[in-house]
Amino acid sequence: MSTINKNMTSVQIILEPDYVKLPPQADIYINNKKIQTCVFNNTNESVEYKFDIELQTENTIRIHRYGKTNKDTVIVNGNTIEDQILNIKNILIEKIPLENLLHLGTFFPDYPEPWATQQRKLGINLPESETYRSKIYHNGNWYFNFEAPIHPWFFSKINVSF
């Protein structure tokens, strides 16, 4: 007879790749523990990752995007015609959809070279971090902090967001 651990929390993360050549690569971490390596099976359809995890009072979901090369972005006459993007479509904790709070996440991009140096020489300031971002264009880490239990935290944040 199996027992149910009441300290476990259900977490769902829905990611959607957008690419032409190769799918993006990413790993999901919760509280610095690697939970999942993402696999997109050569399709641009959303993929749902589900797991049960024991949460702390303060928690962090980190999506580490990696493997994008300069060949994954094609620019013609200043217009991007092909790119590789990872969209964070939704996060559900205890079945509560957090899509309206994803703007609370912070992305720390790893800008590609020589592009980053070229931009800086043109006087373009590349930000160290970006908020209000759920589309990840560059390699880097996206962090989303939340508290458990989720219900009080969710209602305190959702009231501020609208």
FIFITI-176713 format. One line per field, with one value per atom (N, C-alpha, C, O, CB): residue number from 1; residue in one letter; atom name; y, x, z. Coordinates in steps of 0.001 Angstrom, whole numbers, plus 500000, padded with zeros to 6 digits. Atoms other than C-alpha are relative to their C-alpha. Last residue first. Glycine has a CB too. Example, Ala and Ser with C-alpha at 12.3 -4.5 7.8 and 13.67 -1.06 7.14 Angstrom:
<nodes>
nuvo 2,2,2,2,2,1,1,1,1,1
drendo s,s,s,s,s,a,a,a,a,a
vopa N,CA,C,O,CB,N,CA,C,O,CB
py 498810,498940,501090,502198,500462,498810,495500,501200,501181,500027
px 499180,513670,499230,499739,500414,500890,512300,500900,501936,499008
pz 499940,507140,500730,500899,498585,500000,507800,500000,500665,501246
</nodes>
This chain:
<nodes>
nuvo 162,162,162,162,162,161,161,161,161,161,160,160,160,160,160,159,159,159,159,159,158,158,158,158,158,157,157,157,157,157,156,156,156,156,156,155,155,155,155,155,154,154,154,154,154,153,153,153,153,153,152,152,152,152,152,151,151,151,151,151,150,150,150,150,150,149,149,149,149,149,148,148,148,148,148,147,147,147,147,147,146,146,146,146,146,145,145,145,145,145,144,144,144,144,144,143,143,143,143,143,142,142,142,142,142,141,141,141,141,141,140,140,140,140,140,139,139,139,139,139,138,138,138,138,138,137,137,137,137,137,136,136,136,136,136,135,135,135,135,135,134,134,134,134,134,133,133,133,133,133,132,132,132,132,132,131,131,131,131,131,130,130,130,130,130,129,129,129,129,129,128,128,128,128,128,127,127,127,127,127,126,126,126,126,126,125,125,125,125,125,124,124,124,124,124,123,123,123,123,123,122,122,122,122,122,121,121,121,121,121,120,120,120,120,120,119,119,119,119,119,118,118,118,118,118,117,117,117,117,117,116,116,116,116,116,115,115,115,115,115,114,114,114,114,114,113,113,113,113,113,112,112,112,112,112,111,111,111,111,111,110,110,110,110,110,109,109,109,109,109,108,108,108,108,108,107,107,107,107,107,106,106,106,106,106,105,105,105,105,105,104,104,104,104,104,103,103,103,103,103,102,102,102,102,102,101,101,101,101,101,100,100,100,100,100,99,99,99,99,99,98,98,98,98,98,97,97,97,97,97,96,96,96,96,96,95,95,95,95,95,94,94,94,94,94,93,93,93,93,93,92,92,92,92,92,91,91,91,91,91,90,90,90,90,90,89,89,89,89,89,88,88,88,88,88,87,87,87,87,87,86,86,86,86,86,85,85,85,85,85,84,84,84,84,84,83,83,83,83,83,82,82,82,82,82,81,81,81,81,81,80,80,80,80,80,79,79,79,79,79,78,78,78,78,78,77,77,77,77,77,76,76,76,76,76,75,75,75,75,75,74,74,74,74,74,73,73,73,73,73,72,72,72,72,72,71,71,71,71,71,70,70,70,70,70,69,69,69,69,69,68,68,68,68,68,67,67,67,67,67,66,66,66,66,66,65,65,65,65,65,64,64,64,64,64,63,63,63,63,63,62,62,62,62,62,61,61,61,61,61,60,60,60,60,60,59,59,59,59,59,58,58,58,58,58,57,57,57,57,57,56,56,56,56,56,55,55,55,55,55,54,54,54,54,54,53,53,53,53,53,52,52,52,52,52,51,51,51,51,51,50,50,50,50,50,49,49,49,49,49,48,48,48,48,48,47,47,47,47,47,46,46,46,46,46,45,45,45,45,45,44,44,44,44,44,43,43,43,43,43,42,42,42,42,42,41,41,41,41,41,40,40,40,40,40,39,39,39,39,39,38,38,38,38,38,37,37,37,37,37,36,36,36,36,36,35,35,35,35,35,34,34,34,34,34,33,33,33,33,33,32,32,32,32,32,31,31,31,31,31,30,30,30,30,30,29,29,29,29,29,28,28,28,28,28,27,27,27,27,27,26,26,26,26,26,25,25,25,25,25,24,24,24,24,24,23,23,23,23,23,22,22,22,22,22,21,21,21,21,21,20,20,20,20,20,19,19,19,19,19,18,18,18,18,18,17,17,17,17,17,16,16,16,16,16,15,15,15,15,15,14,14,14,14,14,13,13,13,13,13,12,12,12,12,12,11,11,11,11,11,10,10,10,10,10,9,9,9,9,9,8,8,8,8,8,7,7,7,7,7,6,6,6,6,6,5,5,5,5,5,4,4,4,4,4,3,3,3,3,3,2,2,2,2,2,1,1,1,1,1
drendo f,f,f,f,f,s,s,s,s,s,v,v,v,v,v,n,n,n,n,n,i,i,i,i,i,k,k,k,k,k,s,s,s,s,s,f,f,f,f,f,f,f,f,f,f,w,w,w,w,w,p,p,p,p,p,h,h,h,h,h,i,i,i,i,i,p,p,p,p,p,a,a,a,a,a,e,e,e,e,e,f,f,f,f,f,n,n,n,n,n,f,f,f,f,f,y,y,y,y,y,w,w,w,w,w,n,n,n,n,n,g,g,g,g,g,n,n,n,n,n,h,h,h,h,h,y,y,y,y,y,i,i,i,i,i,k,k,k,k,k,s,s,s,s,s,r,r,r,r,r,y,y,y,y,y,t,t,t,t,t,e,e,e,e,e,s,s,s,s,s,e,e,e,e,e,p,p,p,p,p,l,l,l,l,l,n,n,n,n,n,i,i,i,i,i,g,g,g,g,g,l,l,l,l,l,k,k,k,k,k,r,r,r,r,r,q,q,q,q,q,q,q,q,q,q,t,t,t,t,t,a,a,a,a,a,w,w,w,w,w,p,p,p,p,p,e,e,e,e,e,p,p,p,p,p,y,y,y,y,y,d,d,d,d,d,p,p,p,p,p,f,f,f,f,f,f,f,f,f,f,t,t,t,t,t,g,g,g,g,g,l,l,l,l,l,h,h,h,h,h,l,l,l,l,l,l,l,l,l,l,n,n,n,n,n,e,e,e,e,e,l,l,l,l,l,p,p,p,p,p,i,i,i,i,i,k,k,k,k,k,e,e,e,e,e,i,i,i,i,i,l,l,l,l,l,i,i,i,i,i,n,n,n,n,n,k,k,k,k,k,i,i,i,i,i,n,n,n,n,n,l,l,l,l,l,i,i,i,i,i,q,q,q,q,q,d,d,d,d,d,e,e,e,e,e,i,i,i,i,i,t,t,t,t,t,n,n,n,n,n,g,g,g,g,g,n,n,n,n,n,v,v,v,v,v,i,i,i,i,i,v,v,v,v,v,t,t,t,t,t,d,d,d,d,d,k,k,k,k,k,n,n,n,n,n,t,t,t,t,t,k,k,k,k,k,g,g,g,g,g,y,y,y,y,y,r,r,r,r,r,h,h,h,h,h,i,i,i,i,i,r,r,r,r,r,i,i,i,i,i,t,t,t,t,t,n,n,n,n,n,e,e,e,e,e,t,t,t,t,t,q,q,q,q,q,l,l,l,l,l,e,e,e,e,e,i,i,i,i,i,d,d,d,d,d,f,f,f,f,f,k,k,k,k,k,y,y,y,y,y,e,e,e,e,e,v,v,v,v,v,s,s,s,s,s,e,e,e,e,e,n,n,n,n,n,t,t,t,t,t,n,n,n,n,n,n,n,n,n,n,f,f,f,f,f,v,v,v,v,v,c,c,c,c,c,t,t,t,t,t,q,q,q,q,q,i,i,i,i,i,k,k,k,k,k,k,k,k,k,k,n,n,n,n,n,n,n,n,n,n,i,i,i,i,i,y,y,y,y,y,i,i,i,i,i,d,d,d,d,d,a,a,a,a,a,q,q,q,q,q,p,p,p,p,p,p,p,p,p,p,l,l,l,l,l,k,k,k,k,k,v,v,v,v,v,y,y,y,y,y,d,d,d,d,d,p,p,p,p,p,e,e,e,e,e,l,l,l,l,l,i,i,i,i,i,i,i,i,i,i,q,q,q,q,q,v,v,v,v,v,s,s,s,s,s,t,t,t,t,t,m,m,m,m,m,n,n,n,n,n,k,k,k,k,k,n,n,n,n,n,i,i,i,i,i,t,t,t,t,t,s,s,s,s,s,m,m,m,m,m
vopa N,CA,C,O,CB,N,CA,C,O,CB,N,CA,C,O,CB,N,CA,C,O,CB,N,CA,C,O,CB,N,CA,C,O,CB,N,CA,C,O,CB,N,CA,C,O,CB,N,CA,C,O,CB,N,CA,C,O,CB,N,CA,C,O,CB,N,CA,C,O,CB,N,CA,C,O,CB,N,CA,C,O,CB,N,CA,C,O,CB,N,CA,C,O,CB,N,CA,C,O,CB,N,CA,C,O,CB,N,CA,C,O,CB,N,CA,C,O,CB,N,CA,C,O,CB,N,CA,C,O,CB,N,CA,C,O,CB,N,CA,C,O,CB,N,CA,C,O,CB,N,CA,C,O,CB,N,CA,C,O,CB,N,CA,C,O,CB,N,CA,C,O,CB,N,CA,C,O,CB,N,CA,C,O,CB,N,CA,C,O,CB,N,CA,C,O,CB,N,CA,C,O,CB,N,CA,C,O,CB,N,CA,C,O,CB,N,CA,C,O,CB,N,CA,C,O,CB,N,CA,C,O,CB,N,CA,C,O,CB,N,CA,C,O,CB,N,CA,C,O,CB,N,CA,C,O,CB,N,CA,C,O,CB,N,CA,C,O,CB,N,CA,C,O,CB,N,CA,C,O,CB,N,CA,C,O,CB,N,CA,C,O,CB,N,CA,C,O,CB,N,CA,C,O,CB,N,CA,C,O,CB,N,CA,C,O,CB,N,CA,C,O,CB,N,CA,C,O,CB,N,CA,C,O,CB,N,CA,C,O,CB,N,CA,C,O,CB,N,CA,C,O,CB,N,CA,C,O,CB,N,CA,C,O,CB,N,CA,C,O,CB,N,CA,C,O,CB,N,CA,C,O,CB,N,CA,C,O,CB,N,CA,C,O,CB,N,CA,C,O,CB,N,CA,C,O,CB,N,CA,C,O,CB,N,CA,C,O,CB,N,CA,C,O,CB,N,CA,C,O,CB,N,CA,C,O,CB,N,CA,C,O,CB,N,CA,C,O,CB,N,CA,C,O,CB,N,CA,C,O,CB,N,CA,C,O,CB,N,CA,C,O,CB,N,CA,C,O,CB,N,CA,C,O,CB,N,CA,C,O,CB,N,CA,C,O,CB,N,CA,C,O,CB,N,CA,C,O,CB,N,CA,C,O,CB,N,CA,C,O,CB,N,CA,C,O,CB,N,CA,C,O,CB,N,CA,C,O,CB,N,CA,C,O,CB,N,CA,C,O,CB,N,CA,C,O,CB,N,CA,C,O,CB,N,CA,C,O,CB,N,CA,C,O,CB,N,CA,C,O,CB,N,CA,C,O,CB,N,CA,C,O,CB,N,CA,C,O,CB,N,CA,C,O,CB,N,CA,C,O,CB,N,CA,C,O,CB,N,CA,C,O,CB,N,CA,C,O,CB,N,CA,C,O,CB,N,CA,C,O,CB,N,CA,C,O,CB,N,CA,C,O,CB,N,CA,C,O,CB,N,CA,C,O,CB,N,CA,C,O,CB,N,CA,C,O,CB,N,CA,C,O,CB,N,CA,C,O,CB,N,CA,C,O,CB,N,CA,C,O,CB,N,CA,C,O,CB,N,CA,C,O,CB,N,CA,C,O,CB,N,CA,C,O,CB,N,CA,C,O,CB,N,CA,C,O,CB,N,CA,C,O,CB,N,CA,C,O,CB,N,CA,C,O,CB,N,CA,C,O,CB,N,CA,C,O,CB,N,CA,C,O,CB,N,CA,C,O,CB,N,CA,C,O,CB,N,CA,C,O,CB,N,CA,C,O,CB,N,CA,C,O,CB,N,CA,C,O,CB,N,CA,C,O,CB,N,CA,C,O,CB,N,CA,C,O,CB,N,CA,C,O,CB,N,CA,C,O,CB,N,CA,C,O,CB,N,CA,C,O,CB,N,CA,C,O,CB,N,CA,C,O,CB,N,CA,C,O,CB,N,CA,C,O,CB,N,CA,C,O,CB,N,CA,C,O,CB,N,CA,C,O,CB,N,CA,C,O,CB,N,CA,C,O,CB,N,CA,C,O,CB,N,CA,C,O,CB,N,CA,C,O,CB,N,CA,C,O,CB,N,CA,C,O,CB,N,CA,C,O,CB,N,CA,C,O,CB,N,CA,C,O,CB,N,CA,C,O,CB,N,CA,C,O,CB,N,CA,C,O,CB
py 499460,544376,501381,501966,499133,500033,543095,500631,501021,498592,498938,544144,500112,501199,499749,498723,542059,501185,502239,500078,499765,539081,501320,501998,498839,499531,539270,500347,501327,498946,498751,539067,500579,501799,499778,498916,536514,501316,502369,499642,499720,534248,501189,502109,498770,499292,534472,500427,501579,499106,498627,533568,500818,501994,499978,499192,530575,501412,502361,499297,499174,529244,500936,502044,499125,500493,527890,501024,502230,499650,501054,528361,500214,500552,498561,500517,531396,498890,498841,501125,500070,532407,499394,498846,499165,500225,533383,500008,500819,501075,499645,532992,499612,498432,499285,500318,532995,500488,501594,500630,499298,532871,499509,498305,499749,500546,531854,500921,502133,499800,499317,532370,499326,498196,501458,500917,531556,500803,502021,499324,500293,534202,498838,498469,501254,499969,534688,499569,499022,501391,500000,533720,499852,498793,498857,500523,534701,500136,501228,500764,501440,535085,499343,498138,499728,500824,538546,498546,497953,500151,500005,541278,499196,499586,501440,500440,541603,500079,500505,500867,499516,541717,499466,498297,499580,500841,541395,500664,501866,499775,501151,542650,499023,497811,500463,500110,544955,498718,497666,500054,501283,545421,499808,499810,498817,500549,549112,498706,498724,501029,500628,549940,499332,498489,498968,499201,552376,499437,500120,501373,499099,550860,500881,501693,499193,499036,549376,500994,502123,499273,499037,547743,501059,502227,499272,499132,546126,501068,502238,499170,499108,544766,500976,502161,499189,498994,543347,501001,502199,499325,499124,541569,501105,502259,499184,499092,540204,500988,502184,499208,498614,538710,501039,502238,500329,499241,536972,499532,498359,499821,500662,535757,500975,502162,499341,499501,537402,499327,499090,501515,500182,535283,500386,499574,498498,500553,536646,499832,500582,500888,499572,537024,499387,498225,499577,500730,536782,500642,501859,499956,499196,537898,499123,498019,500612,500696,536519,500962,502032,498865,499862,538752,499275,499459,499463,498764,539079,500254,501094,501190,500338,535434,501231,501111,499292,499529,536625,499707,499989,499364,498547,536428,500589,501803,500339,499319,532938,501523,502231,499514,498781,531730,500816,501706,499652,499483,529055,501349,502261,500135,498559,527512,500529,500490,500765,499736,523717,501469,501798,499205,500493,523206,500376,500767,500576,500563,525291,499666,500527,500995,500279,525957,499367,498417,499064,500787,527650,499809,500771,500698,499971,528934,499176,498272,499463,499774,529642,500101,500929,498889,500524,530093,500335,501482,500626,499273,530576,499298,498096,500114,500850,529371,500850,501824,499379,499335,531048,498944,497942,501068,501100,529948,500641,501304,499033,499873,532378,498765,497935,501290,501278,532656,500239,500986,498885,500862,535725,498587,497854,499934,501382,538387,499145,499331,499849,500670,541629,498559,497842,500046,499486,543885,499375,499756,501440,498573,543198,500569,501363,500213,499541,539431,501441,501736,499077,498620,538066,500389,500225,500981,499550,534337,501380,501567,498989,498743,533205,500444,500565,501097,500163,529574,501266,501244,499569,500614,529790,499850,499646,498630,498934,532232,499456,500210,500705,499473,529380,501109,501334,498871,499192,528402,500550,501052,501155,500678,525589,500806,500335,498788,500100,526864,499382,498903,499160,500212,527893,500028,500900,501080,499729,527483,499620,498442,499216,500655,527727,500449,501620,500350,499466,528511,499184,497955,499966,500811,528077,500684,501892,499863,499444,529633,498926,497836,500588,500932,528978,500748,501873,499009,499181,530681,499086,498264,501143,498804,528683,500933,501428,500728,499265,525467,501184,501320,500477,498600,523112,500524,499965,500854,499405,519323,501410,501608,499136,499628,518332,500572,501161,501020,499711,516671,500226,499460,498835,500704,516820,500405,501454,500288,500119,517796,499251,498276,499274,500766,519073,500023,501093,500589,499818,520176,499079,497869,499715,501223,520594,500313,501340,499488,499875,523194,498629,497625,500703,500085,522466,500111,499758,498688,498687,523714,500005,501074,501066,499411,520152,501347,501559,499050,499404,518439,500472,500243,499009,500969,516244,500618,500210,499241,499452,519139,499159,499525,501373,500633,517631,500452,500342,498431,499851,519584,499369,499504,501479,499539,518311,500004,498994,499090,500484,518116,500565,501751,500365,500811,518563,499329,498184,500854,500272,519995,498987,497890,499479,501429,521125,499788,500196,499185,500446,524769,498503,498000,500410,499830,525537,499360,498610,499394,499419,524203,499977,498929,499213,500159,523694,500567,501574,500702,499389,523175,499653,498494,499516,500808,522488,500795,502022,499626,499363,523920,498947,497791,500840,500921,523260,500736,501918,499447,499496,525084,498891,497880,501172,499509,523111,500562,500182,498867,500875,522940,500556,501773,499844,501045,524379,499000,497848,500632,500512,526465,498813,497774,501104,500127,527408,499471,498995,499073,499370,528318,500033,500784,501451,499580,526126,500661,500351,498800,500143,526125,500482,501651,500794,499294,525525,499742,498667,499559,500181,524565,500900,502125,500320,498926,524088,499698,498620,500132,500199,522061,501210,502352,499791,498888,521797,499579,498470,500392,500240,519576,501278,502368,499502,499007,520080,499688,499408,501439,499847,517324,500974,501000,498639,498859,517773,500252,501216,499785,498764,515536,501241,502332,500098,499013,512527,501338,501955,500122,498725,509954,500977,501163,500550,498855,506446,501265,501339,500071,498803,503334,501114,501190,500461,498820,500000,501245,501393,499997
px 501102,496081,499627,498718,498803,499751,499479,498896,499133,500191,499063,499216,500157,500405,501361,500663,496076,500888,500384,499611,500958,497725,499270,498936,498990,499344,500728,499003,499197,500961,499310,498963,500646,500720,501058,500984,496509,500662,500157,498955,500667,499295,499060,499118,499228,499032,501326,499340,499465,501233,499835,498314,500955,500706,500503,501228,497447,500184,499839,498910,500159,500966,498805,498873,499875,501019,501825,499695,499819,498724,500960,504551,499562,500381,500622,500065,506322,498965,497995,499675,501349,507420,500068,501091,499057,500067,510536,498547,497739,500814,501338,510835,499918,499990,498873,500333,514311,498602,498207,501024,501234,515267,499602,499504,498841,500813,518865,498824,498981,500848,499976,520893,499076,498636,499612,499633,521065,499998,500171,501406,498574,519320,500186,499260,500766,499330,515796,501465,502007,499911,498556,513794,500691,500646,500429,499400,510158,501508,502027,499479,500261,508633,500391,500211,498513,499579,510045,499649,500098,501509,501134,508600,500337,499971,499605,501240,512005,498905,499155,499644,501238,515402,498822,498802,499891,501172,518889,498774,498756,499795,499507,522383,498872,499074,500669,500310,520924,500557,500611,498490,500673,522753,499738,500678,500855,499817,523534,499197,497967,499569,501219,523791,500308,501199,499433,500570,526602,498720,498017,499749,500999,527426,499335,498468,498934,499241,530585,499079,499481,500839,499385,528333,500797,500788,500916,501058,526217,500584,500209,498956,500433,529284,498944,498992,499450,498940,530660,499630,499865,501355,500047,527357,501045,500753,500222,501135,527155,500005,499793,498712,499519,530670,498875,499144,500929,498930,529727,500106,499843,501364,499033,526437,501058,500796,499284,500022,524723,501073,502183,500193,498601,524320,500044,499737,500525,499533,520989,501519,502275,499552,498611,519847,500610,501016,500797,499121,516053,501374,501500,499411,498867,513902,500908,501272,500778,498742,510447,501081,500779,499805,499199,507702,501338,502223,499226,499215,506344,500845,501745,499070,498687,505281,500888,502112,499836,498940,502479,501398,502390,499842,500128,499544,501045,501097,498618,499633,500701,499900,500674,499122,499267,500605,500361,501208,501258,499224,497959,500632,499957,499110,500253,496939,500869,502096,500306,501013,496845,499624,498672,498763,501250,498860,498802,497744,499812,499607,501526,498710,497857,500910,501121,500968,500563,501343,498936,499561,503575,498770,498066,501186,500740,502614,500752,501517,498550,501428,503771,499230,498329,499419,500545,507502,498511,498113,500723,501107,508528,499578,499312,498797,500671,511947,498953,499286,501023,500565,513133,499394,498854,498929,500279,515365,499590,500394,501258,499451,515426,499628,498827,499485,500009,514850,500608,501576,500787,500917,513916,499938,498981,500426,499824,515344,498987,497779,499836,501207,515330,500311,500967,498867,500388,518381,498761,498346,499793,500330,518700,499473,498532,498965,499839,518653,499503,498363,499226,500440,519184,500317,501444,500687,499671,519367,499384,498175,499486,500662,519500,500482,501684,500288,501435,520273,499198,497968,499791,500630,523716,498485,497770,500627,500265,524873,499318,498649,501306,498799,524549,499600,498416,500776,500295,521877,501308,502147,499007,499791,523050,499674,499927,499206,498615,521629,500040,499028,500852,500026,518465,501434,502214,499124,498689,518485,499949,499860,501136,499933,514973,501304,501490,498748,499009,515100,499926,499977,501449,499949,512165,501019,500957,498565,499588,512866,499931,500483,501418,499603,511247,500383,499944,498873,499609,510657,500626,501483,500990,500835,508705,500276,499342,500249,499633,510309,499036,498123,501510,499590,508774,500418,500078,498877,500165,508655,500576,501759,500701,498769,508267,499661,498598,500815,500361,505725,501295,502250,499152,499296,506434,499426,498797,501515,500713,504873,500877,501547,498633,499166,506563,499303,499022,501466,500348,504184,500872,500923,498486,499710,505478,499763,500203,501481,499741,504059,500244,499651,498825,501151,504273,500430,501554,499245,500197,507087,498801,498296,499820,501309,508175,499911,500562,498836,500060,511549,498611,498170,500488,500356,511056,499743,498825,498787,501073,511068,499665,498756,500366,499891,513073,498805,497662,500058,501118,513633,500324,501431,499645,499402,516065,498879,498201,501221,500370,514119,500928,501257,498553,501207,514370,499794,499345,498786,500427,517837,498866,499002,501186,499961,517949,499490,498379,499149,498656,518879,500135,501252,500962,499148,515573,501368,501864,499326,500798,513645,500881,501366,498637,499519,515659,498952,498312,501379,500844,514447,500581,500881,498512,500156,516964,499142,499217,501393,500232,516860,499926,499579,498708,499674,517804,499812,500134,501457,499218,516197,500268,499566,499275,500784,515033,500916,502083,499126,499871,517244,499184,499105,501485,498989,516620,500028,499626,501373,500016,513431,500946,500569,500385,498714,512585,499788,498709,500953,500280,509855,501325,502228,499371,498873,509849,499498,498409,500901,500278,506905,501212,501589,498721,499049,507281,499654,499177,501457,500323,504612,500920,500901,498492,499374,505767,499758,500098,501539,500028,503624,500655,500374,498540,499493,504234,499926,500324,501474,499968,502397,500409,499909,498621,500771,503398,500098,501183,500499,499669,504601,499036,497843,499972,499104,504349,500379,501081,501250,500788,501260,500877,500356,499200,499259,503370,499261,499223,501477,499884,500868,500710,500306,498584,500442,501355,500230,501165,500743,499173,501503,499417,498206,500134,500844,500000,500890,501756,499039
pz 500806,487877,500394,499806,500100,501443,488963,499176,498032,499556,500337,492625,498489,497968,500663,499715,493204,499635,499246,501479,501081,491455,500218,499246,499905,501231,493762,498911,498192,499485,499696,497147,498746,498602,501088,499866,495753,500366,499978,501051,501273,494492,500122,499307,499519,500853,497717,498695,498279,499708,499506,499867,499137,498870,501433,500034,497598,500561,499858,500774,501197,496936,500062,499530,498799,500919,500374,498911,499121,500763,499665,499577,501445,502300,499797,498638,498190,500112,499355,500984,499445,494712,501401,501810,499078,498555,492787,500465,500014,500759,499529,489007,501473,501819,499152,498605,487510,500328,499960,500968,499634,483812,501390,501624,498941,498916,483079,500287,500432,501269,498716,479911,500993,500781,499834,498924,476227,501296,501278,499740,499839,474163,500974,501697,500497,501296,472790,500089,499128,499411,499780,475868,498652,498025,500980,501225,475603,500167,500399,498707,499951,479072,498679,498501,500315,501129,479646,500257,501238,499745,500928,481852,498748,497639,499619,499380,483482,498942,497814,501264,500593,481812,500801,501186,498512,499737,483245,499380,499115,501538,499242,482485,500313,500385,501299,498566,479864,500614,499977,500215,499815,476550,501492,502286,499419,498660,476065,500130,500076,501086,499498,472380,501332,501431,498978,498920,471647,500573,501317,499520,500595,468249,501052,500731,499257,500813,469788,499321,499038,498949,499066,472434,499249,499640,501004,499463,469729,500913,500839,500764,501077,467895,500504,500176,498812,500150,471161,498909,499066,499669,498821,471846,499895,500207,501290,500038,468269,501169,500969,500004,499861,468309,500046,500123,498855,500641,470519,498556,498290,500755,500870,471894,499482,499292,498828,501372,474866,499153,499629,499981,500393,477978,498528,497656,500252,501272,479180,499950,500567,498860,500063,482811,498738,498747,501295,500908,482753,499984,499849,498580,500451,485675,499157,499564,501204,500225,486441,499508,498980,498993,498780,487813,499877,500713,501205,500105,484255,501256,501238,499753,500549,484629,499823,499771,498666,499105,486919,499458,500130,501366,499839,484499,500944,501141,500511,501239,483441,500105,499460,498873,499669,487063,498763,498841,500763,501125,486629,500348,500827,498752,500126,489981,498858,498951,501354,501035,489569,499872,499165,500291,499408,492799,499114,499607,501433,498713,491098,500730,500942,500836,499103,487419,501264,501203,499321,498855,485263,500867,501174,500793,498740,481842,501036,500700,499813,500206,478304,501312,501444,499157,498747,478845,499944,500151,501301,499379,475231,501289,501291,499023,499019,474058,500708,501383,501026,498820,470874,500909,500439,499597,499073,467985,501326,501982,500177,498651,465102,500802,500372,500700,499284,461387,501372,501519,499214,500753,459317,500585,500335,498533,499580,461624,499253,499398,501545,499496,459667,500370,499614,498951,498691,459266,500597,501692,499908,500124,455537,501312,501311,498891,501373,456210,499926,500288,498991,500206,459713,498562,498094,501015,501349,460431,499808,499942,498910,500323,464052,498624,498385,501085,499732,464922,499735,499785,501430,501176,463242,500176,499196,499723,500974,465960,498746,498040,499616,500650,468430,499032,498780,499255,501177,470936,499449,500197,500340,501273,473211,498758,497649,499980,500468,476481,498603,498092,500986,501446,478299,499505,499888,499270,500589,482066,498526,498177,500746,501302,483460,499361,499032,499091,500941,487150,498722,498753,500604,501212,489506,499091,498863,499301,501280,492866,498928,499078,500087,501051,496213,498734,498495,499706,501151,499559,498967,499292,500411,499895,502180,498828,498197,501339,498798,500977,500114,499300,499955,500071,498459,501360,502403,499438,498675,498302,499952,499675,501113,499310,494698,501369,501567,499169,498610,492480,500747,500619,500652,498939,488763,501346,501482,499944,498725,485474,500993,500649,499816,499066,482300,501352,501892,500100,498594,479549,500851,500627,500244,499252,476008,501476,501994,499744,498566,473658,500622,500226,500703,499103,469932,501459,501815,499773,499382,467681,500937,501282,498927,500287,466892,500710,501733,500449,501345,466666,499594,498468,498989,501055,469735,498636,497925,500412,500823,472257,498772,498028,499565,501310,475112,499171,499613,500117,500919,478323,498649,498129,499825,501243,480930,498971,498783,499547,501324,484171,498935,498965,499684,500001,487935,498645,498581,500358,501374,488502,500030,500572,499131,500287,492128,498575,498235,501037,500379,492700,499776,499657,501044,498818,494443,499786,500626,501240,498918,491462,501235,501661,500235,498636,488305,500950,500649,500200,498977,484736,501369,501658,499877,498794,481976,500976,501035,500634,498707,478478,501093,500852,499974,498916,474881,501315,501431,499867,498873,471985,501009,501047,500678,498851,468959,501083,501177,500585,498836,465842,501161,501329,500409,500187,462381,501158,500998,499840,501363,462195,499875,499334,498999,500684,465771,498590,498237,500786,501283,468243,499262,499631,500162,500834,471335,498726,498244,499657,501424,473723,499206,499286,499596,500846,477436,498537,498175,500311,501410,479937,499178,499299,499716,500760,483517,498532,498045,500321,501439,485872,499354,499719,499476,500805,489610,498536,498180,500411,501442,492091,499268,499548,499496,500735,495706,498520,498010,500299,501408,498033,499321,499625,499292,500153,501784,498544,498240,500820,499990,501973,499843,499612,501292,499234,500956,499895,498831,499489,500701,499755,500940,502088,499556,499217,501065,499189,498391,501363,500085,498946,500854,501066,498546,500000,500000,500000,500863,501224
</nodes>
